Amino acid sequence: MTTESPRWFTSSYSDNGGQCIEVAANLATTHGVVPVRDSKNPNGPVLDIPADAFTLFVENVKAGEFTPGFDV
């Protein structure tokens, strides 16, 4: 368990009617993870994503690698 508290934030681009996530990027360097949670449920579960995987994901989003409306 970490003694450092996550500092949650939502992207300034998140004006989509509540379909947002929050991330705590402040733990990436010190703990190697980027916690992610549903902004509508801040007391709900948190997914800890390895920092390098999160960085790669963000790079791919910026590069347009994902199609809007993509279904998993």
Biopython code that builds the backbone (N, CA, C, O; Angstrom):
import numpy as np
from Bio.PDB.StructureBuilder import StructureBuilder

atoms = [
    (1, "MET", "N", (0.844, -1.188, 0.000)),
    (1, "MET", "CA", (0.000, 0.000, 0.000)),
    (1, "MET", "C", (0.879, 1.237, 0.000)),
    (1, "MET", "O", (1.873, 1.308, 0.723)),
    (2, "THR", "N", (0.510, 2.193, -0.801)),
    (2, "THR", "CA", (1.294, 3.411, -0.912)),
    (2, "THR", "C", (0.912, 4.431, 0.152)),
    (2, "THR", "O", (-0.242, 4.501, 0.574)),
    (3, "THR", "N", (1.883, 5.212, 0.576)),
    (3, "THR", "CA", (1.595, 6.282, 1.521)),
    (3, "THR", "C", (1.322, 7.590, 0.794)),
    (3, "THR", "O", (0.840, 8.549, 1.398)),
    (4, "GLU", "N", (1.626, 7.635, -0.494)),
    (4, "GLU", "CA", (1.369, 8.818, -1.301)),
    (4, "GLU", "C", (-0.068, 8.762, -1.816)),
    (4, "GLU", "O", (-0.500, 7.747, -2.361)),
    (5, "SER", "N", (-0.797, 9.850, -1.641)),
    (5, "SER", "CA", (-2.189, 9.884, -2.087)),
    (5, "SER", "C", (-2.289, 10.193, -3.572)),
    (5, "SER", "O", (-1.567, 11.053, -4.076)),
    (6, "PRO", "N", (-3.165, 9.508, -4.268)),
    (6, "PRO", "CA", (-3.373, 9.836, -5.676)),
    (6, "PRO", "C", (-4.024, 11.207, -5.811)),
    (6, "PRO", "O", (-4.917, 11.560, -5.041)),
    (7, "ARG", "N", (-3.570, 11.969, -6.791)),
    (7, "ARG", "CA", (-4.184, 13.258, -7.110)),
    (7, "ARG", "C", (-4.982, 13.054, -8.396)),
    (7, "ARG", "O", (-4.424, 13.050, -9.493)),
    (8, "TRP", "N", (-6.272, 12.888, -8.245)),
    (8, "TRP", "CA", (-7.157, 12.547, -9.355)),
    (8, "TRP", "C", (-7.447, 13.755, -10.228)),
    (8, "TRP", "O", (-7.620, 14.868, -9.730)),
    (9, "PHE", "N", (-7.498, 13.528, -11.538)),
    (9, "PHE", "CA", (-7.948, 14.579, -12.445)),
    (9, "PHE", "C", (-8.656, 13.963, -13.635)),
    (9, "PHE", "O", (-8.430, 12.810, -14.001)),
    (10, "THR", "N", (-9.517, 14.769, -14.223)),
    (10, "THR", "CA", (-10.239, 14.405, -15.433)),
    (10, "THR", "C", (-9.762, 15.339, -16.532)),
    (10, "THR", "O", (-9.539, 16.524, -16.283)),
    (11, "SER", "N", (-9.606, 14.832, -17.719)),
    (11, "SER", "CA", (-9.145, 15.629, -18.844)),
    (11, "SER", "C", (-10.034, 16.840, -19.076)),
    (11, "SER", "O", (-11.248, 16.780, -18.877)),
    (12, "SER", "N", (-9.423, 17.937, -19.497)),
    (12, "SER", "CA", (-10.194, 19.127, -19.838)),
    (12, "SER", "C", (-11.055, 18.885, -21.075)),
    (12, "SER", "O", (-11.965, 19.667, -21.350)),
    (13, "TYR", "N", (-10.789, 17.827, -21.818)),
    (13, "TYR", "CA", (-11.577, 17.461, -22.992)),
    (13, "TYR", "C", (-12.818, 16.648, -22.608)),
    (13, "TYR", "O", (-13.627, 16.314, -23.474)),
    (14, "SER", "N", (-12.975, 16.331, -21.339)),
    (14, "SER", "CA", (-14.062, 15.458, -20.891)),
    (14, "SER", "C", (-15.327, 16.257, -20.606)),
    (14, "SER", "O", (-15.674, 16.503, -19.450)),
    (15, "ASP", "N", (-15.992, 16.648, -21.645)),
    (15, "ASP", "CA", (-17.277, 17.326, -21.531)),
    (15, "ASP", "C", (-18.287, 16.541, -22.347)),
    (15, "ASP", "O", (-18.921, 17.061, -23.265)),
    (16, "ASN", "N", (-18.419, 15.255, -21.977)),
    (16, "ASN", "CA", (-19.220, 14.361, -22.806)),
    (16, "ASN", "C", (-20.402, 13.748, -22.066)),
    (16, "ASN", "O", (-20.815, 12.632, -22.380)),
    (17, "GLY", "N", (-20.941, 14.451, -21.105)),
    (17, "GLY", "CA", (-22.123, 13.950, -20.427)),
    (17, "GLY", "C", (-21.859, 12.903, -19.367)),
    (17, "GLY", "O", (-22.746, 12.099, -19.080)),
    (18, "GLY", "N", (-20.690, 12.879, -18.779)),
    (18, "GLY", "CA", (-20.414, 11.992, -17.667)),
    (18, "GLY", "C", (-19.757, 10.673, -18.008)),
    (18, "GLY", "O", (-19.597, 9.831, -17.124)),
    (19, "GLN", "N", (-19.374, 10.461, -19.238)),
    (19, "GLN", "CA", (-18.700, 9.229, -19.629)),
    (19, "GLN", "C", (-17.193, 9.431, -19.514)),
    (19, "GLN", "O", (-16.473, 9.352, -20.510)),
    (20, "CYS", "N", (-16.720, 9.689, -18.301)),
    (20, "CYS", "CA", (-15.319, 10.068, -18.095)),
    (20, "CYS", "C", (-14.609, 9.107, -17.150)),
    (20, "CYS", "O", (-15.226, 8.386, -16.365)),
    (21, "ILE", "N", (-13.313, 9.131, -17.261)),
    (21, "ILE", "CA", (-12.477, 8.466, -16.274)),
    (21, "ILE", "C", (-11.605, 9.521, -15.613)),
    (21, "ILE", "O", (-11.420, 10.617, -16.143)),
    (22, "GLU", "N", (-11.081, 9.179, -14.463)),
    (22, "GLU", "CA", (-10.105, 10.015, -13.773)),
    (22, "GLU", "C", (-8.818, 9.220, -13.658)),
    (22, "GLU", "O", (-8.849, 8.000, -13.495)),
    (23, "VAL", "N", (-7.694, 9.903, -13.742)),
    (23, "VAL", "CA", (-6.393, 9.265, -13.582)),
    (23, "VAL", "C", (-5.611, 9.991, -12.510)),
    (23, "VAL", "O", (-5.851, 11.167, -12.235)),
    (24, "ALA", "N", (-4.674, 9.281, -11.905)),
    (24, "ALA", "CA", (-3.778, 9.863, -10.899)),
    (24, "ALA", "C", (-2.351, 9.657, -11.393)),
    (24, "ALA", "O", (-1.646, 8.750, -10.951)),
    (25, "ALA", "N", (-1.946, 10.513, -12.312)),
    (25, "ALA", "CA", (-0.635, 10.367, -12.942)),
    (25, "ALA", "C", (0.528, 10.641, -11.991)),
    (25, "ALA", "O", (1.672, 10.315, -12.309)),
    (26, "ASN", "N", (0.255, 11.230, -10.837)),
    (26, "ASN", "CA", (1.333, 11.546, -9.904)),
    (26, "ASN", "C", (2.020, 10.302, -9.333)),
    (26, "ASN", "O", (3.090, 10.418, -8.735)),
    (27, "LEU", "N", (1.437, 9.130, -9.502)),
    (27, "LEU", "CA", (2.045, 7.904, -8.967)),
    (27, "LEU", "C", (2.889, 7.165, -10.003)),
    (27, "LEU", "O", (3.509, 6.149, -9.687)),
    (28, "ALA", "N", (2.916, 7.669, -11.238)),
    (28, "ALA", "CA", (3.631, 6.976, -12.307)),
    (28, "ALA", "C", (5.121, 6.848, -12.020)),
    (28, "ALA", "O", (5.686, 5.765, -12.171)),
    (29, "THR", "N", (5.752, 7.914, -11.616)),
    (29, "THR", "CA", (7.197, 7.893, -11.383)),
    (29, "THR", "C", (7.565, 7.149, -10.109)),
    (29, "THR", "O", (8.492, 6.340, -10.108)),
    (30, "THR", "N", (6.854, 7.413, -9.041)),
    (30, "THR", "CA", (7.228, 6.840, -7.744)),
    (30, "THR", "C", (6.784, 5.396, -7.551)),
    (30, "THR", "O", (7.425, 4.642, -6.818)),
    (31, "HIS", "N", (5.682, 5.002, -8.209)),
    (31, "HIS", "CA", (5.138, 3.654, -7.991)),
    (31, "HIS", "C", (5.002, 2.832, -9.260)),
    (31, "HIS", "O", (4.686, 1.644, -9.198)),
    (32, "GLY", "N", (5.238, 3.451, -10.411)),
    (32, "GLY", "CA", (5.193, 2.713, -11.672)),
    (32, "GLY", "C", (3.810, 2.356, -12.155)),
    (32, "GLY", "O", (3.661, 1.497, -13.023)),
    (33, "VAL", "N", (2.778, 3.008, -11.603)),
    (33, "VAL", "CA", (1.404, 2.742, -12.024)),
    (33, "VAL", "C", (0.659, 4.053, -12.233)),
    (33, "VAL", "O", (1.012, 5.093, -11.679)),
    (34, "VAL", "N", (-0.390, 3.966, -13.057)),
    (34, "VAL", "CA", (-1.318, 5.081, -13.230)),
    (34, "VAL", "C", (-2.696, 4.549, -12.842)),
    (34, "VAL", "O", (-3.324, 3.825, -13.615)),
    (35, "PRO", "N", (-3.166, 4.909, -11.643)),
    (35, "PRO", "CA", (-4.500, 4.473, -11.236)),
    (35, "PRO", "C", (-5.567, 5.152, -12.099)),
    (35, "PRO", "O", (-5.445, 6.327, -12.446)),
    (36, "VAL", "N", (-6.612, 4.398, -12.439)),
    (36, "VAL", "CA", (-7.718, 4.891, -13.255)),
    (36, "VAL", "C", (-9.010, 4.487, -12.557)),
    (36, "VAL", "O", (-9.126, 3.377, -12.039)),
    (37, "ARG", "N", (-9.989, 5.409, -12.546)),
    (37, "ARG", "CA", (-11.292, 5.093, -11.954)),
    (37, "ARG", "C", (-12.401, 5.797, -12.737)),
    (37, "ARG", "O", (-12.141, 6.718, -13.512)),
    (38, "ASP", "N", (-13.615, 5.357, -12.526)),
    (38, "ASP", "CA", (-14.802, 5.947, -13.133)),
    (38, "ASP", "C", (-15.128, 7.234, -12.394)),
    (38, "ASP", "O", (-15.292, 7.226, -11.174)),
    (39, "SER", "N", (-15.223, 8.337, -13.121)),
    (39, "SER", "CA", (-15.477, 9.624, -12.465)),
    (39, "SER", "C", (-16.850, 9.674, -11.801)),
    (39, "SER", "O", (-17.053, 10.466, -10.880)),
    (40, "LYS", "N", (-17.793, 8.849, -12.243)),
    (40, "LYS", "CA", (-19.118, 8.823, -11.634)),
    (40, "LYS", "C", (-19.144, 8.023, -10.336)),
    (40, "LYS", "O", (-20.103, 8.114, -9.571)),
    (41, "ASN", "N", (-18.105, 7.248, -10.087)),
    (41, "ASN", "CA", (-18.066, 6.385, -8.907)),
    (41, "ASN", "C", (-16.692, 6.485, -8.241)),
    (41, "ASN", "O", (-15.925, 5.523, -8.274)),
    (42, "PRO", "N", (-16.369, 7.631, -7.639)),
    (42, "PRO", "CA", (-15.034, 7.828, -7.075)),
    (42, "PRO", "C", (-14.692, 6.891, -5.914)),
    (42, "PRO", "O", (-13.519, 6.735, -5.574)),
    (43, "ASN", "N", (-15.687, 6.277, -5.312)),
    (43, "ASN", "CA", (-15.424, 5.320, -4.231)),
    (43, "ASN", "C", (-15.416, 3.883, -4.724)),
    (43, "ASN", "O", (-15.275, 2.948, -3.936)),
    (44, "GLY", "N", (-15.565, 3.713, -6.024)),
    (44, "GLY", "CA", (-15.595, 2.379, -6.616)),
    (44, "GLY", "C", (-14.206, 1.834, -6.867)),
    (44, "GLY", "O", (-13.224, 2.357, -6.341)),
    (45, "PRO", "N", (-14.119, 0.786, -7.666)),
    (45, "PRO", "CA", (-12.838, 0.134, -7.921)),
    (45, "PRO", "C", (-11.869, 1.030, -8.693)),
    (45, "PRO", "O", (-12.270, 1.920, -9.442)),
    (46, "VAL", "N", (-10.597, 0.764, -8.484)),
    (46, "VAL", "CA", (-9.514, 1.476, -9.162)),
    (46, "VAL", "C", (-8.687, 0.452, -9.922)),
    (46, "VAL", "O", (-8.339, -0.600, -9.386)),
    (47, "LEU", "N", (-8.379, 0.762, -11.158)),
    (47, "LEU", "CA", (-7.544, -0.094, -11.978)),
    (47, "LEU", "C", (-6.148, 0.519, -12.035)),
    (47, "LEU", "O", (-5.988, 1.640, -12.518)),
    (48, "ASP", "N", (-5.141, -0.198, -11.551)),
    (48, "ASP", "CA", (-3.754, 0.280, -11.604)),
    (48, "ASP", "C", (-3.114, -0.219, -12.889)),
    (48, "ASP", "O", (-2.865, -1.414, -13.048)),
    (49, "ILE", "N", (-2.851, 0.706, -13.804)),
    (49, "ILE", "CA", (-2.254, 0.366, -15.090)),
    (49, "ILE", "C", (-0.759, 0.643, -15.025)),
    (49, "ILE", "O", (-0.357, 1.716, -14.576)),
    (50, "PRO", "N", (0.076, -0.298, -15.462)),
    (50, "PRO", "CA", (1.521, -0.029, -15.479)),
    (50, "PRO", "C", (1.803, 1.260, -16.254)),
    (50, "PRO", "O", (1.232, 1.487, -17.321)),
    (51, "ALA", "N", (2.678, 2.090, -15.717)),
    (51, "ALA", "CA", (2.951, 3.406, -16.297)),
    (51, "ALA", "C", (3.390, 3.318, -17.756)),
    (51, "ALA", "O", (2.965, 4.136, -18.573)),
    (52, "ASP", "N", (4.225, 2.351, -18.098)),
    (52, "ASP", "CA", (4.681, 2.251, -19.485)),
    (52, "ASP", "C", (3.534, 1.882, -20.428)),
    (52, "ASP", "O", (3.496, 2.357, -21.563)),
    (53, "ALA", "N", (2.610, 1.049, -19.979)),
    (53, "ALA", "CA", (1.451, 0.687, -20.792)),
    (53, "ALA", "C", (0.521, 1.887, -20.965)),
    (53, "ALA", "O", (-0.029, 2.094, -22.047)),
    (54, "PHE", "N", (0.345, 2.669, -19.914)),
    (54, "PHE", "CA", (-0.507, 3.855, -20.009)),
    (54, "PHE", "C", (0.106, 4.880, -20.962)),
    (54, "PHE", "O", (-0.605, 5.497, -21.756)),
    (55, "THR", "N", (1.415, 5.058, -20.884)),
    (55, "THR", "CA", (2.111, 5.979, -21.783)),
    (55, "THR", "C", (1.928, 5.551, -23.236)),
    (55, "THR", "O", (1.654, 6.384, -24.101)),
    (56, "LEU", "N", (2.076, 4.273, -23.503)),
    (56, "LEU", "CA", (1.894, 3.750, -24.859)),
    (56, "LEU", "C", (0.457, 3.960, -25.332)),
    (56, "LEU", "O", (0.236, 4.331, -26.485)),
    (57, "PHE", "N", (-0.508, 3.729, -24.467)),
    (57, "PHE", "CA", (-1.908, 3.950, -24.800)),
    (57, "PHE", "C", (-2.146, 5.411, -25.196)),
    (57, "PHE", "O", (-2.767, 5.680, -26.224)),
    (58, "VAL", "N", (-1.657, 6.347, -24.390)),
    (58, "VAL", "CA", (-1.846, 7.774, -24.677)),
    (58, "VAL", "C", (-1.171, 8.150, -25.998)),
    (58, "VAL", "O", (-1.744, 8.896, -26.792)),
    (59, "GLU", "N", (0.028, 7.645, -26.236)),
    (59, "GLU", "CA", (0.723, 7.919, -27.499)),
    (59, "GLU", "C", (-0.091, 7.419, -28.690)),
    (59, "GLU", "O", (-0.187, 8.106, -29.707)),
    (60, "ASN", "N", (-0.674, 6.231, -28.570)),
    (60, "ASN", "CA", (-1.478, 5.675, -29.651)),
    (60, "ASN", "C", (-2.766, 6.456, -29.876)),
    (60, "ASN", "O", (-3.197, 6.623, -31.017)),
    (61, "VAL", "N", (-3.381, 6.933, -28.802)),
    (61, "VAL", "CA", (-4.575, 7.773, -28.944)),
    (61, "VAL", "C", (-4.213, 9.051, -29.693)),
    (61, "VAL", "O", (-4.915, 9.447, -30.624)),
    (62, "LYS", "N", (-3.124, 9.695, -29.293)),
    (62, "LYS", "CA", (-2.691, 10.932, -29.949)),
    (62, "LYS", "C", (-2.349, 10.703, -31.419)),
    (62, "LYS", "O", (-2.523, 11.600, -32.243)),
    (63, "ALA", "N", (-1.868, 9.521, -31.747)),
    (63, "ALA", "CA", (-1.498, 9.198, -33.125)),
    (63, "ALA", "C", (-2.703, 8.779, -33.970)),
    (63, "ALA", "O", (-2.565, 8.510, -35.163)),
    (64, "GLY", "N", (-3.891, 8.725, -33.347)),
    (64, "GLY", "CA", (-5.091, 8.355, -34.092)),
    (64, "GLY", "C", (-5.229, 6.870, -34.346)),
    (64, "GLY", "O", (-5.894, 6.462, -35.299)),
    (65, "GLU", "N", (-4.617, 6.062, -33.514)),
    (65, "GLU", "CA", (-4.642, 4.613, -33.713)),
    (65, "GLU", "C", (-5.987, 3.968, -33.377)),
    (65, "GLU", "O", (-6.221, 2.809, -33.721)),
    (66, "PHE", "N", (-6.864, 4.707, -32.711)),
    (66, "PHE", "CA", (-8.151, 4.137, -32.308)),
    (66, "PHE", "C", (-9.268, 4.832, -33.058)),
    (66, "PHE", "O", (-9.263, 6.056, -33.195)),
    (67, "THR", "N", (-10.220, 4.064, -33.539)),
    (67, "THR", "CA", (-11.349, 4.602, -34.287)),
    (67, "THR", "C", (-12.464, 4.951, -33.312)),
    (67, "THR", "O", (-12.809, 4.133, -32.459)),
    (68, "PRO", "N", (-13.041, 6.157, -33.421)),
    (68, "PRO", "CA", (-14.186, 6.490, -32.569)),
    (68, "PRO", "C", (-15.292, 5.449, -32.743)),
    (68, "PRO", "O", (-15.590, 5.024, -33.860)),
    (69, "GLY", "N", (-15.888, 5.051, -31.641)),
    (69, "GLY", "CA", (-16.943, 4.050, -31.692)),
    (69, "GLY", "C", (-16.441, 2.630, -31.748)),
    (69, "GLY", "O", (-17.220, 1.706, -31.981)),
    (70, "PHE", "N", (-15.142, 2.435, -31.536)),
    (70, "PHE", "CA", (-14.538, 1.108, -31.565)),
    (70, "PHE", "C", (-15.138, 0.240, -30.475)),
    (70, "PHE", "O", (-15.188, 0.644, -29.313)),
    (71, "ASP", "N", (-15.590, -0.946, -30.840)),
    (71, "ASP", "CA", (-16.141, -1.895, -29.864)),
    (71, "ASP", "C", (-15.128, -2.987, -29.602)),
    (71, "ASP", "O", (-14.504, -3.512, -30.523)),
    (72, "VAL", "N", (-14.975, -3.320, -28.337)),
    (72, "VAL", "CA", (-14.063, -4.386, -27.950)),
    (72, "VAL", "C", (-14.762, -5.703, -28.042)),
    (72, "VAL", "O", (-14.164, -6.740, -27.757)),
]
sb = StructureBuilder()
sb.init_structure("model")
sb.init_model(0)
sb.init_chain("A")
sb.init_seg("    ")
for serial, (resi, resn, name, xyz) in enumerate(atoms, 1):
    if name == "N":
        sb.init_residue(resn, " ", resi, " ")
    sb.init_atom(name, np.array(xyz, "f"), 0.0, 1.0, " ", f" {name:<3s}", serial, name[0])
structure = sb.get_structure()
